[in-house]
């Protein structure tokens, strides 16, 4: 059950982020800001994911949150293709 949520959380993050970054890209025009924001989110989420072993409490929630944020950061890739 847990593995399914971990795998699905990445796609849920992408599903939420794609319209957000699409609107941001349309609003800003030819700007790299949405891409920079998504890269920062992705870097921070990967750092959280890397340090999951050091987290003592709510590790499962942090795992799912990190995967969701990694998917959210990857959501801008559809705006620039």
mmCIF file of the N, C-alpha and C atoms, coordinates in Angstrom:
data_MODEL
# 
_entry.id   MODEL 
# 
loop_
_atom_site.group_PDB 
_atom_site.id 
_atom_site.type_symbol 
_atom_site.label_atom_id 
_atom_site.label_alt_id 
_atom_site.label_comp_id 
_atom_site.label_asym_id 
_atom_site.label_entity_id 
_atom_site.label_seq_id 
_atom_site.pdbx_PDB_ins_code 
_atom_site.Cartn_x 
_atom_site.Cartn_y 
_atom_site.Cartn_z 
_atom_site.occupancy 
_atom_site.B_iso_or_equiv 
_atom_site.pdbx_formal_charge 
_atom_site.auth_seq_id 
_atom_site.auth_comp_id 
_atom_site.auth_asym_id 
_atom_site.auth_atom_id 
_atom_site.pdbx_PDB_model_num 
ATOM 1   N N  . UNK A 1 1  ? 0.823  -1.191 0.000   1.00 0.00 ? 1  UNK A N  1 
ATOM 2   C CA . UNK A 1 1  ? 0.000  0.000  0.000   1.00 0.00 ? 1  UNK A CA 1 
ATOM 3   C C  . UNK A 1 1  ? 0.869  1.256  0.000   1.00 0.00 ? 1  UNK A C  1 
ATOM 4   N N  . UNK A 1 2  ? 1.888  1.239  0.844   1.00 0.00 ? 2  UNK A N  1 
ATOM 5   C CA . UNK A 1 2  ? 2.766  2.408  0.948   1.00 0.00 ? 2  UNK A CA 1 
ATOM 6   C C  . UNK A 1 2  ? 3.525  2.654  -0.347  1.00 0.00 ? 2  UNK A C  1 
ATOM 7   N N  . UNK A 1 3  ? 4.026  1.615  -0.957  1.00 0.00 ? 3  UNK A N  1 
ATOM 8   C CA . UNK A 1 3  ? 4.785  1.763  -2.193  1.00 0.00 ? 3  UNK A CA 1 
ATOM 9   C C  . UNK A 1 3  ? 3.930  2.388  -3.297  1.00 0.00 ? 3  UNK A C  1 
ATOM 10  N N  . UNK A 1 4  ? 2.668  2.027  -3.345  1.00 0.00 ? 4  UNK A N  1 
ATOM 11  C CA . UNK A 1 4  ? 1.762  2.624  -4.331  1.00 0.00 ? 4  UNK A CA 1 
ATOM 12  C C  . UNK A 1 4  ? 1.614  4.120  -4.132  1.00 0.00 ? 4  UNK A C  1 
ATOM 13  N N  . UNK A 1 5  ? 1.488  4.551  -2.878  1.00 0.00 ? 5  UNK A N  1 
ATOM 14  C CA . UNK A 1 5  ? 1.379  5.982  -2.588  1.00 0.00 ? 5  UNK A CA 1 
ATOM 15  C C  . UNK A 1 5  ? 2.668  6.717  -2.910  1.00 0.00 ? 5  UNK A C  1 
ATOM 16  N N  . UNK A 1 6  ? 3.803  6.091  -2.642  1.00 0.00 ? 6  UNK A N  1 
ATOM 17  C CA . UNK A 1 6  ? 5.093  6.722  -2.928  1.00 0.00 ? 6  UNK A CA 1 
ATOM 18  C C  . UNK A 1 6  ? 5.258  6.911  -4.434  1.00 0.00 ? 6  UNK A C  1 
ATOM 19  N N  . UNK A 1 7  ? 4.907  5.903  -5.205  1.00 0.00 ? 7  UNK A N  1 
ATOM 20  C CA . UNK A 1 7  ? 5.037  5.994  -6.658  1.00 0.00 ? 7  UNK A CA 1 
ATOM 21  C C  . UNK A 1 7  ? 4.027  6.990  -7.225  1.00 0.00 ? 7  UNK A C  1 
ATOM 22  N N  . UNK A 1 8  ? 2.809  6.970  -6.726  1.00 0.00 ? 8  UNK A N  1 
ATOM 23  C CA . UNK A 1 8  ? 1.761  7.846  -7.241  1.00 0.00 ? 8  UNK A CA 1 
ATOM 24  C C  . UNK A 1 8  ? 1.977  9.304  -6.851  1.00 0.00 ? 8  UNK A C  1 
ATOM 25  N N  . UNK A 1 9  ? 2.649  9.562  -5.751  1.00 0.00 ? 9  UNK A N  1 
ATOM 26  C CA . UNK A 1 9  ? 2.818  10.936 -5.296  1.00 0.00 ? 9  UNK A CA 1 
ATOM 27  C C  . UNK A 1 9  ? 3.620  11.779 -6.290  1.00 0.00 ? 9  UNK A C  1 
ATOM 28  N N  . UNK A 1 10 ? 4.558  11.179 -6.992  1.00 0.00 ? 10 UNK A N  1 
ATOM 29  C CA . UNK A 1 10 ? 5.317  11.903 -8.020  1.00 0.00 ? 10 UNK A CA 1 
ATOM 30  C C  . UNK A 1 10 ? 4.379  12.388 -9.123  1.00 0.00 ? 10 UNK A C  1 
ATOM 31  N N  . UNK A 1 11 ? 3.516  11.512 -9.585  1.00 0.00 ? 11 UNK A N  1 
ATOM 32  C CA . UNK A 1 11 ? 2.576  11.876 -10.648 1.00 0.00 ? 11 UNK A CA 1 
ATOM 33  C C  . UNK A 1 11 ? 1.555  12.892 -10.164 1.00 0.00 ? 11 UNK A C  1 
ATOM 34  N N  . UNK A 1 12 ? 1.146  12.793 -8.925  1.00 0.00 ? 12 UNK A N  1 
ATOM 35  C CA . UNK A 1 12 ? 0.207  13.770 -8.371  1.00 0.00 ? 12 UNK A CA 1 
ATOM 36  C C  . UNK A 1 12 ? 0.860  15.145 -8.316  1.00 0.00 ? 12 UNK A C  1 
ATOM 37  N N  . UNK A 1 13 ? 2.124  15.192 -7.915  1.00 0.00 ? 13 UNK A N  1 
ATOM 38  C CA . UNK A 1 13 ? 2.844  16.456 -7.909  1.00 0.00 ? 13 UNK A CA 1 
ATOM 39  C C  . UNK A 1 13 ? 2.953  17.074 -9.295  1.00 0.00 ? 13 UNK A C  1 
ATOM 40  N N  . UNK A 1 14 ? 3.229  16.249 -10.288 1.00 0.00 ? 14 UNK A N  1 
ATOM 41  C CA . UNK A 1 14 ? 3.298  16.735 -11.665 1.00 0.00 ? 14 UNK A CA 1 
ATOM 42  C C  . UNK A 1 14 ? 1.933  17.205 -12.145 1.00 0.00 ? 14 UNK A C  1 
ATOM 43  N N  . UNK A 1 15 ? 0.892  16.477 -11.770 1.00 0.00 ? 15 UNK A N  1 
ATOM 44  C CA . UNK A 1 15 ? -0.465 16.832 -12.170 1.00 0.00 ? 15 UNK A CA 1 
ATOM 45  C C  . UNK A 1 15 ? -0.856 18.195 -11.619 1.00 0.00 ? 15 UNK A C  1 
ATOM 46  N N  . UNK A 1 16 ? -0.460 18.476 -10.407 1.00 0.00 ? 16 UNK A N  1 
ATOM 47  C CA . UNK A 1 16 ? -0.785 19.763 -9.788  1.00 0.00 ? 16 UNK A CA 1 
ATOM 48  C C  . UNK A 1 16 ? 0.082  20.880 -10.378 1.00 0.00 ? 16 UNK A C  1 
ATOM 49  N N  . UNK A 1 17 ? 1.341  20.605 -10.630 1.00 0.00 ? 17 UNK A N  1 
ATOM 50  C CA . UNK A 1 17 ? 2.283  21.642 -11.049 1.00 0.00 ? 17 UNK A CA 1 
ATOM 51  C C  . UNK A 1 17 ? 2.149  22.056 -12.505 1.00 0.00 ? 17 UNK A C  1 
ATOM 52  N N  . UNK A 1 18 ? 1.753  21.162 -13.368 1.00 0.00 ? 18 UNK A N  1 
ATOM 53  C CA . UNK A 1 18 ? 1.706  21.501 -14.789 1.00 0.00 ? 18 UNK A CA 1 
ATOM 54  C C  . UNK A 1 18 ? 0.816  22.699 -15.090 1.00 0.00 ? 18 UNK A C  1 
ATOM 55  N N  . UNK A 1 19 ? -0.417 22.752 -14.593 1.00 0.00 ? 19 UNK A N  1 
ATOM 56  C CA . UNK A 1 19 ? -1.222 23.956 -14.853 1.00 0.00 ? 19 UNK A CA 1 
ATOM 57  C C  . UNK A 1 19 ? -0.678 25.195 -14.151 1.00 0.00 ? 19 UNK A C  1 
ATOM 58  N N  . UNK A 1 20 ? -0.096 25.013 -12.958 1.00 0.00 ? 20 UNK A N  1 
ATOM 59  C CA . UNK A 1 20 ? 0.450  26.158 -12.222 1.00 0.00 ? 20 UNK A CA 1 
ATOM 60  C C  . UNK A 1 20 ? 1.598  26.786 -13.004 1.00 0.00 ? 20 UNK A C  1 
ATOM 61  N N  . UNK A 1 21 ? 2.548  25.967 -13.442 1.00 0.00 ? 21 UNK A N  1 
ATOM 62  C CA . UNK A 1 21 ? 3.673  26.500 -14.192 1.00 0.00 ? 21 UNK A CA 1 
ATOM 63  C C  . UNK A 1 21 ? 3.251  26.959 -15.584 1.00 0.00 ? 21 UNK A C  1 
ATOM 64  N N  . UNK A 1 22 ? 2.234  26.339 -16.157 1.00 0.00 ? 22 UNK A N  1 
ATOM 65  C CA . UNK A 1 22 ? 1.717  26.792 -17.449 1.00 0.00 ? 22 UNK A CA 1 
ATOM 66  C C  . UNK A 1 22 ? 1.133  28.189 -17.352 1.00 0.00 ? 22 UNK A C  1 
ATOM 67  N N  . UNK A 1 23 ? 0.325  28.424 -16.324 1.00 0.00 ? 23 UNK A N  1 
ATOM 68  C CA . UNK A 1 23 ? -0.245 29.763 -16.111 1.00 0.00 ? 23 UNK A CA 1 
ATOM 69  C C  . UNK A 1 23 ? 0.860  30.776 -15.827 1.00 0.00 ? 23 UNK A C  1 
ATOM 70  N N  . UNK A 1 24 ? 1.852  30.371 -15.017 1.00 0.00 ? 24 UNK A N  1 
ATOM 71  C CA . UNK A 1 24 ? 2.952  31.270 -14.697 1.00 0.00 ? 24 UNK A CA 1 
ATOM 72  C C  . UNK A 1 24 ? 3.742  31.616 -15.955 1.00 0.00 ? 24 UNK A C  1 
ATOM 73  N N  . UNK A 1 25 ? 3.973  30.638 -16.803 1.00 0.00 ? 25 UNK A N  1 
ATOM 74  C CA . UNK A 1 25 ? 4.723  30.877 -18.038 1.00 0.00 ? 25 UNK A CA 1 
ATOM 75  C C  . UNK A 1 25 ? 3.933  31.777 -18.987 1.00 0.00 ? 25 UNK A C  1 
ATOM 76  N N  . UNK A 1 26 ? 2.616  31.593 -19.071 1.00 0.00 ? 26 UNK A N  1 
ATOM 77  C CA . UNK A 1 26 ? 1.797  32.455 -19.921 1.00 0.00 ? 26 UNK A CA 1 
ATOM 78  C C  . UNK A 1 26 ? 1.751  33.877 -19.380 1.00 0.00 ? 26 UNK A C  1 
ATOM 79  N N  . UNK A 1 27 ? 1.697  34.010 -18.070 1.00 0.00 ? 27 UNK A N  1 
ATOM 80  C CA . UNK A 1 27 ? 1.606  35.319 -17.445 1.00 0.00 ? 27 UNK A CA 1 
ATOM 81  C C  . UNK A 1 27 ? 2.907  36.104 -17.586 1.00 0.00 ? 27 UNK A C  1 
ATOM 82  N N  . UNK A 1 28 ? 4.039  35.409 -17.458 1.00 0.00 ? 28 UNK A N  1 
ATOM 83  C CA . UNK A 1 28 ? 5.334  36.079 -17.528 1.00 0.00 ? 28 UNK A CA 1 
ATOM 84  C C  . UNK A 1 28 ? 5.872  36.217 -18.946 1.00 0.00 ? 28 UNK A C  1 
ATOM 85  N N  . UNK A 1 29 ? 5.293  35.505 -19.884 1.00 0.00 ? 29 UNK A N  1 
ATOM 86  C CA . UNK A 1 29 ? 5.777  35.573 -21.261 1.00 0.00 ? 29 UNK A CA 1 
ATOM 87  C C  . UNK A 1 29 ? 7.057  34.775 -21.426 1.00 0.00 ? 29 UNK A C  1 
ATOM 88  N N  . UNK A 1 30 ? 7.980  35.323 -22.201 1.00 0.00 ? 30 UNK A N  1 
ATOM 89  C CA . UNK A 1 30 ? 9.257  34.624 -22.437 1.00 0.00 ? 30 UNK A CA 1 
ATOM 90  C C  . UNK A 1 30 ? 10.195 34.887 -21.266 1.00 0.00 ? 30 UNK A C  1 
ATOM 91  N N  . UNK A 1 31 ? 10.001 34.122 -20.232 1.00 0.00 ? 31 UNK A N  1 
ATOM 92  C CA . UNK A 1 31 ? 10.800 34.280 -19.020 1.00 0.00 ? 31 UNK A CA 1 
ATOM 93  C C  . UNK A 1 31 ? 11.265 32.910 -18.555 1.00 0.00 ? 31 UNK A C  1 
ATOM 94  N N  . UNK A 1 32 ? 12.397 32.888 -17.880 1.00 0.00 ? 32 UNK A N  1 
ATOM 95  C CA . UNK A 1 32 ? 12.913 31.635 -17.348 1.00 0.00 ? 32 UNK A CA 1 
ATOM 96  C C  . UNK A 1 32 ? 12.513 31.434 -15.890 1.00 0.00 ? 32 UNK A C  1 
ATOM 97  N N  . UNK A 1 33 ? 11.766 32.362 -15.333 1.00 0.00 ? 33 UNK A N  1 
ATOM 98  C CA . UNK A 1 33 ? 11.413 32.295 -13.921 1.00 0.00 ? 33 UNK A CA 1 
ATOM 99  C C  . UNK A 1 33 ? 10.682 31.012 -13.524 1.00 0.00 ? 33 UNK A C  1 
ATOM 100 N N  . UNK A 1 34 ? 9.682  30.546 -14.291 1.00 0.00 ? 34 UNK A N  1 
ATOM 101 C CA . UNK A 1 34 ? 9.042  29.280 -13.902 1.00 0.00 ? 34 UNK A CA 1 
ATOM 102 C C  . UNK A 1 34 ? 10.011 28.105 -13.877 1.00 0.00 ? 34 UNK A C  1 
ATOM 103 N N  . UNK A 1 35 ? 10.941 28.091 -14.812 1.00 0.00 ? 35 UNK A N  1 
ATOM 104 C CA . UNK A 1 35 ? 11.926 27.017 -14.852 1.00 0.00 ? 35 UNK A CA 1 
ATOM 105 C C  . UNK A 1 35 ? 12.873 27.096 -13.656 1.00 0.00 ? 35 UNK A C  1 
ATOM 106 N N  . UNK A 1 36 ? 13.284 28.299 -13.296 1.00 0.00 ? 36 UNK A N  1 
ATOM 107 C CA . UNK A 1 36 ? 14.173 28.478 -12.151 1.00 0.00 ? 36 UNK A CA 1 
ATOM 108 C C  . UNK A 1 36 ? 13.468 28.084 -10.858 1.00 0.00 ? 36 UNK A C  1 
ATOM 109 N N  . UNK A 1 37 ? 12.199 28.477 -10.721 1.00 0.00 ? 37 UNK A N  1 
ATOM 110 C CA . UNK A 1 37 ? 11.428 28.119 -9.526  1.00 0.00 ? 37 UNK A CA 1 
ATOM 111 C C  . UNK A 1 37 ? 11.296 26.599 -9.419  1.00 0.00 ? 37 UNK A C  1 
ATOM 112 N N  . UNK A 1 38 ? 11.003 25.958 -10.528 1.00 0.00 ? 38 UNK A N  1 
ATOM 113 C CA . UNK A 1 38 ? 10.846 24.502 -10.488 1.00 0.00 ? 38 UNK A CA 1 
ATOM 114 C C  . UNK A 1 38 ? 12.166 23.802 -10.177 1.00 0.00 ? 38 UNK A C  1 
ATOM 115 N N  . UNK A 1 39 ? 13.269 24.328 -10.668 1.00 0.00 ? 39 UNK A N  1 
ATOM 116 C CA . UNK A 1 39 ? 14.573 23.731 -10.368 1.00 0.00 ? 39 UNK A CA 1 
ATOM 117 C C  . UNK A 1 39 ? 14.923 23.885 -8.885  1.00 0.00 ? 39 UNK A C  1 
ATOM 118 N N  . UNK A 1 40 ? 14.606 25.036 -8.313  1.00 0.00 ? 40 UNK A N  1 
ATOM 119 C CA . UNK A 1 40 ? 14.859 25.241 -6.881  1.00 0.00 ? 40 UNK A CA 1 
ATOM 120 C C  . UNK A 1 40 ? 14.009 24.292 -6.046  1.00 0.00 ? 40 UNK A C  1 
ATOM 121 N N  . UNK A 1 41 ? 12.731 24.155 -6.403  1.00 0.00 ? 41 UNK A N  1 
ATOM 122 C CA . UNK A 1 41 ? 11.849 23.221 -5.689  1.00 0.00 ? 41 UNK A CA 1 
ATOM 123 C C  . UNK A 1 41 ? 12.387 21.806 -5.818  1.00 0.00 ? 41 UNK A C  1 
ATOM 124 N N  . UNK A 1 42 ? 12.813 21.436 -7.002  1.00 0.00 ? 42 UNK A N  1 
ATOM 125 C CA . UNK A 1 42 ? 13.326 20.092 -7.243  1.00 0.00 ? 42 UNK A CA 1 
ATOM 126 C C  . UNK A 1 42 ? 14.600 19.831 -6.446  1.00 0.00 ? 42 UNK A C  1 
ATOM 127 N N  . UNK A 1 43 ? 15.501 20.794 -6.388  1.00 0.00 ? 43 UNK A N  1 
ATOM 128 C CA . UNK A 1 43 ? 16.744 20.628 -5.626  1.00 0.00 ? 43 UNK A CA 1 
ATOM 129 C C  . UNK A 1 43 ? 16.444 20.466 -4.138  1.00 0.00 ? 43 UNK A C  1 
ATOM 130 N N  . UNK A 1 44 ? 15.588 21.333 -3.600  1.00 0.00 ? 44 UNK A N  1 
ATOM 131 C CA . UNK A 1 44 ? 15.245 21.251 -2.173  1.00 0.00 ? 44 UNK A CA 1 
ATOM 132 C C  . UNK A 1 44 ? 14.526 19.949 -1.835  1.00 0.00 ? 44 UNK A C  1 
ATOM 133 N N  . UNK A 1 45 ? 13.641 19.502 -2.728  1.00 0.00 ? 45 UNK A N  1 
ATOM 134 C CA . UNK A 1 45 ? 12.930 18.251 -2.488  1.00 0.00 ? 45 UNK A CA 1 
ATOM 135 C C  . UNK A 1 45 ? 13.871 17.053 -2.548  1.00 0.00 ? 45 UNK A C  1 
ATOM 136 N N  . UNK A 1 46 ? 14.839 17.089 -3.441  1.00 0.00 ? 46 UNK A N  1 
ATOM 137 C CA . UNK A 1 46 ? 15.821 15.996 -3.510  1.00 0.00 ? 46 UNK A CA 1 
ATOM 138 C C  . UNK A 1 46 ? 16.730 15.978 -2.294  1.00 0.00 ? 46 UNK A C  1 
ATOM 139 N N  . UNK A 1 47 ? 17.031 17.156 -1.741  1.00 0.00 ? 47 UNK A N  1 
ATOM 140 C CA . UNK A 1 47 ? 17.806 17.202 -0.498  1.00 0.00 ? 47 UNK A CA 1 
ATOM 141 C C  . UNK A 1 47 ? 17.002 16.579 0.637   1.00 0.00 ? 47 UNK A C  1 
ATOM 142 N N  . UNK A 1 48 ? 15.712 16.919 0.722   1.00 0.00 ? 48 UNK A N  1 
ATOM 143 C CA . UNK A 1 48 ? 14.850 16.298 1.734   1.00 0.00 ? 48 UNK A CA 1 
ATOM 144 C C  . UNK A 1 48 ? 14.804 14.787 1.542   1.00 0.00 ? 48 UNK A C  1 
ATOM 145 N N  . UNK A 1 49 ? 14.693 14.351 0.307   1.00 0.00 ? 49 UNK A N  1 
ATOM 146 C CA . UNK A 1 49 ? 14.643 12.921 -0.007  1.00 0.00 ? 49 UNK A CA 1 
ATOM 147 C C  . UNK A 1 49 ? 15.943 12.221 0.390   1.00 0.00 ? 49 UNK A C  1 
ATOM 148 N N  . UNK A 1 50 ? 17.057 12.920 0.212   1.00 0.00 ? 50 UNK A N  1 
ATOM 149 C CA . UNK A 1 50 ? 18.351 12.331 0.543   1.00 0.00 ? 50 UNK A CA 1 
ATOM 150 C C  . UNK A 1 50 ? 18.551 12.182 2.048   1.00 0.00 ? 50 UNK A C  1 
ATOM 151 N N  . UNK A 1 51 ? 17.948 13.059 2.833   1.00 0.00 ? 51 UNK A N  1 
ATOM 152 C CA . UNK A 1 51 ? 18.123 13.029 4.282   1.00 0.00 ? 51 UNK A CA 1 
ATOM 153 C C  . UNK A 1 51 ? 16.989 12.316 5.022   1.00 0.00 ? 51 UNK A C  1 
ATOM 154 N N  . UNK A 1 52 ? 16.227 11.503 4.339   1.00 0.00 ? 52 UNK A N  1 
ATOM 155 C CA . UNK A 1 52 ? 15.124 10.790 4.995   1.00 0.00 ? 52 UNK A CA 1 
ATOM 156 C C  . UNK A 1 52 ? 15.607 9.828  6.076   1.00 0.00 ? 52 UNK A C  1 
ATOM 157 N N  . UNK A 1 53 ? 16.782 9.303  5.923   1.00 0.00 ? 53 UNK A N  1 
ATOM 158 C CA . UNK A 1 53 ? 17.317 8.380  6.934   1.00 0.00 ? 53 UNK A CA 1 
ATOM 159 C C  . UNK A 1 53 ? 17.532 9.065  8.277   1.00 0.00 ? 53 UNK A C  1 
ATOM 160 N N  . UNK A 1 54 ? 17.825 10.359 8.255   1.00 0.00 ? 54 UNK A N  1 
ATOM 161 C CA . UNK A 1 54 ? 18.087 11.099 9.486   1.00 0.00 ? 54 UNK A CA 1 
ATOM 162 C C  . UNK A 1 54 ? 16.817 11.561 10.192  1.00 0.00 ? 54 UNK A C  1 
ATOM 163 N N  . UNK A 1 55 ? 15.681 11.496 9.514   1.00 0.00 ? 55 UNK A N  1 
ATOM 164 C CA . UNK A 1 55 ? 14.416 11.934 10.107  1.00 0.00 ? 55 UNK A CA 1 
ATOM 165 C C  . UNK A 1 55 ? 13.877 10.803 10.974  1.00 0.00 ? 55 UNK A C  1 
ATOM 166 N N  . UNK A 1 56 ? 13.577 11.112 12.209  1.00 0.00 ? 56 UNK A N  1 
ATOM 167 C CA . UNK A 1 56 ? 13.114 10.091 13.147  1.00 0.00 ? 56 UNK A CA 1 
ATOM 168 C C  . UNK A 1 56 ? 11.587 9.982  13.188  1.00 0.00 ? 56 UNK A C  1 
ATOM 169 N N  . UNK A 1 57 ? 10.903 11.110 13.139  1.00 0.00 ? 57 UNK A N  1 
ATOM 170 C CA . UNK A 1 57 ? 9.445  11.110 13.280  1.00 0.00 ? 57 UNK A CA 1 
ATOM 171 C C  . UNK A 1 57 ? 8.802  11.420 11.928  1.00 0.00 ? 57 UNK A C  1 
ATOM 172 N N  . UNK A 1 58 ? 7.709  10.778 11.654  1.00 0.00 ? 58 UNK A N  1 
ATOM 173 C CA . UNK A 1 58 ? 6.915  10.998 10.435  1.00 0.00 ? 58 UNK A CA 1 
ATOM 174 C C  . UNK A 1 58 ? 7.730  10.778 9.168   1.00 0.00 ? 58 UNK A C  1 
ATOM 175 N N  . UNK A 1 59 ? 8.532  9.748  9.138   1.00 0.00 ? 59 UNK A N  1 
ATOM 176 C CA . UNK A 1 59 ? 9.377  9.465  7.982   1.00 0.00 ? 59 UNK A CA 1 
ATOM 177 C C  . UNK A 1 59 ? 8.545  9.136  6.747   1.00 0.00 ? 59 UNK A C  1 
ATOM 178 N N  . UNK A 1 60 ? 7.445  8.429  6.924   1.00 0.00 ? 60 UNK A N  1 
ATOM 179 C CA . UNK A 1 60 ? 6.599  8.052  5.786   1.00 0.00 ? 60 UNK A CA 1 
ATOM 180 C C  . UNK A 1 60 ? 5.951  9.290  5.176   1.00 0.00 ? 60 UNK A C  1 
ATOM 181 N N  . UNK A 1 61 ? 5.488  10.192 6.022   1.00 0.00 ? 61 UNK A N  1 
ATOM 182 C CA . UNK A 1 61 ? 4.882  11.423 5.525   1.00 0.00 ? 61 UNK A CA 1 
ATOM 183 C C  . UNK A 1 61 ? 5.918  12.264 4.789   1.00 0.00 ? 61 UNK A C  1 
ATOM 184 N N  . UNK A 1 62 ? 7.126  12.344 5.322   1.00 0.00 ? 62 UNK A N  1 
ATOM 185 C CA . UNK A 1 62 ? 8.203  13.086 4.661   1.00 0.00 ? 62 UNK A CA 1 
ATOM 186 C C  . UNK A 1 62 ? 8.589  12.438 3.337   1.00 0.00 ? 62 UNK A C  1 
ATOM 187 N N  . UNK A 1 63 ? 8.555  11.118 3.275   1.00 0.00 ? 63 UNK A N  1 
ATOM 188 C CA . UNK A 1 63 ? 8.856  10.412 2.036   1.00 0.00 ? 63 UNK A CA 1 
ATOM 189 C C  . UNK A 1 63 ? 7.847  10.763 0.957   1.00 0.00 ? 63 UNK A C  1 
ATOM 190 N N  . UNK A 1 64 ? 6.575  10.705 1.296   1.00 0.00 ? 64 UNK A N  1 
ATOM 191 C CA . UNK A 1 64 ? 5.530  11.018 0.325   1.00 0.00 ? 64 UNK A CA 1 
ATOM 192 C C  . UNK A 1 64 ? 5.569  12.497 -0.045  1.00 0.00 ? 64 UNK A C  1 
ATOM 193 N N  . UNK A 1 65 ? 5.827  13.375 0.932   1.00 0.00 ? 65 UNK A N  1 
ATOM 194 C CA . UNK A 1 65 ? 5.921  14.807 0.648   1.00 0.00 ? 65 UNK A CA 1 
ATOM 195 C C  . UNK A 1 65 ? 7.111  15.113 -0.257  1.00 0.00 ? 65 UNK A C  1 
ATOM 196 N N  . UNK A 1 66 ? 8.238  14.466 -0.008  1.00 0.00 ? 66 UNK A N  1 
ATOM 197 C CA . UNK A 1 66 ? 9.416  14.698 -0.842  1.00 0.00 ? 66 UNK A CA 1 
ATOM 198 C C  . UNK A 1 66 ? 9.168  14.242 -2.274  1.00 0.00 ? 66 UNK A C  1 
ATOM 199 N N  . UNK A 1 67 ? 8.565  13.076 -2.433  1.00 0.00 ? 67 UNK A N  1 
ATOM 200 C CA . UNK A 1 67 ? 8.263  12.593 -3.787  1.00 0.00 ? 67 UNK A CA 1 
ATOM 201 C C  . UNK A 1 67 ? 7.257  13.499 -4.489  1.00 0.00 ? 67 UNK A C  1 
ATOM 202 N N  . UNK A 1 68 ? 6.282  14.014 -3.748  1.00 0.00 ? 68 UNK A N  1 
ATOM 203 C CA . UNK A 1 68 ? 5.307  14.929 -4.335  1.00 0.00 ? 68 UNK A CA 1 
ATOM 204 C C  . UNK A 1 68 ? 5.988  16.218 -4.777  1.00 0.00 ? 68 UNK A C  1 
ATOM 205 N N  . UNK A 1 69 ? 6.874  16.750 -3.948  1.00 0.00 ? 69 UNK A N  1 
ATOM 206 C CA . UNK A 1 69 ? 7.592  17.973 -4.311  1.00 0.00 ? 69 UNK A CA 1 
ATOM 207 C C  . UNK A 1 69 ? 8.554  17.747 -5.478  1.00 0.00 ? 69 UNK A C  1 
ATOM 208 N N  . UNK A 1 70 ? 9.144  16.580 -5.558  1.00 0.00 ? 70 UNK A N  1 
ATOM 209 C CA . UNK A 1 70 ? 10.003 16.273 -6.711  1.00 0.00 ? 70 UNK A CA 1 
ATOM 210 C C  . UNK A 1 70 ? 9.147  16.254 -7.984  1.00 0.00 ? 70 UNK A C  1 
ATOM 211 N N  . UNK A 1 71 ? 7.979  15.650 -7.908  1.00 0.00 ? 71 UNK A N  1 
ATOM 212 C CA . UNK A 1 71 ? 7.059  15.677 -9.044  1.00 0.00 ? 71 UNK A CA 1 
ATOM 213 C C  . UNK A 1 71 ? 6.583  17.073 -9.369  1.00 0.00 ? 71 UNK A C  1 
ATOM 214 N N  . UNK A 1 72 ? 6.345  17.881 -8.322  1.00 0.00 ? 72 UNK A N  1 
ATOM 215 C CA . UNK A 1 72 ? 5.937  19.272 -8.533  1.00 0.00 ? 72 UNK A CA 1 
ATOM 216 C C  . UNK A 1 72 ? 7.037  20.047 -9.249  1.00 0.00 ? 72 UNK A C  1 
ATOM 217 N N  . UNK A 1 73 ? 8.266  19.821 -8.845  1.00 0.00 ? 73 UNK A N  1 
ATOM 218 C CA . UNK A 1 73 ? 9.381  20.486 -9.513  1.00 0.00 ? 73 UNK A CA 1 
ATOM 219 C C  . UNK A 1 73 ? 9.548  20.033 -10.949 1.00 0.00 ? 73 UNK A C  1 
ATOM 220 N N  . UNK A 1 74 ? 9.212  18.808 -11.219 1.00 0.00 ? 74 UNK A N  1 
ATOM 221 C CA . UNK A 1 74 ? 9.317  18.289 -12.591 1.00 0.00 ? 74 UNK A CA 1 
ATOM 222 C C  . UNK A 1 74 ? 8.127  18.693 -13.446 1.00 0.00 ? 74 UNK A C  1 
ATOM 223 N N  . UNK A 1 75 ? 7.112  19.288 -12.861 1.00 0.00 ? 75 UNK A N  1 
ATOM 224 C CA . UNK A 1 75 ? 5.908  19.672 -13.601 1.00 0.00 ? 75 UNK A CA 1 
ATOM 225 C C  . UNK A 1 75 ? 6.132  20.740 -14.635 1.00 0.00 ? 75 UNK A C  1 
ATOM 226 N N  . UNK A 1 76 ? 7.192  21.518 -14.500 1.00 0.00 ? 76 UNK A N  1 
ATOM 227 C CA . UNK A 1 76 ? 7.443  22.573 -15.480 1.00 0.00 ? 76 UNK A CA 1 
ATOM 228 C C  . UNK A 1 76 ? 8.044  22.030 -16.762 1.00 0.00 ? 76 UNK A C  1 
ATOM 229 N N  . UNK A 1 77 ? 8.483  20.804 -16.779 1.00 0.00 ? 77 UNK A N  1 
ATOM 230 C CA . UNK A 1 77 ? 9.121  20.260 -17.977 1.00 0.00 ? 77 UNK A CA 1 
ATOM 231 C C  . UNK A 1 77 ? 8.143  20.190 -19.150 1.00 0.00 ? 77 UNK A C  1 
ATOM 232 N N  . UNK A 1 78 ? 6.860  20.102 -18.863 1.00 0.00 ? 78 UNK A N  1 
ATOM 233 C CA . UNK A 1 78 ? 5.866  20.062 -19.928 1.00 0.00 ? 78 UNK A CA 1 
ATOM 234 C C  . UNK A 1 78 ? 5.595  21.438 -20.505 1.00 0.00 ? 78 UNK A C  1 
ATOM 235 N N  . UNK A 1 79 ? 5.929  22.486 -19.768 1.00 0.00 ? 79 UNK A N  1 
ATOM 236 C CA . UNK A 1 79 ? 5.709  23.847 -20.261 1.00 0.00 ? 79 UNK A CA 1 
ATOM 237 C C  . UNK A 1 79 ? 6.738  24.258 -21.296 1.00 0.00 ? 79 UNK A C  1 
ATOM 238 N N  . UNK A 1 80 ? 7.901  23.625 -21.278 1.00 0.00 ? 80 UNK A N  1 
ATOM 239 C CA . UNK A 1 80 ? 9.007  24.050 -22.127 1.00 0.00 ? 80 UNK A CA 1 
ATOM 240 C C  . UNK A 1 80 ? 9.323  23.046 -23.230 1.00 0.00 ? 80 UNK A C  1 
ATOM 241 N N  . UNK A 1 81 ? 8.444  22.102 -23.474 1.00 0.00 ? 81 UNK A N  1 
ATOM 242 C CA . UNK A 1 81 ? 8.717  21.142 -24.547 1.00 0.00 ? 81 UNK A CA 1 
ATOM 243 C C  . UNK A 1 81 ? 8.025  21.525 -25.820 1.00 0.00 ? 81 UNK A C  1 
# 
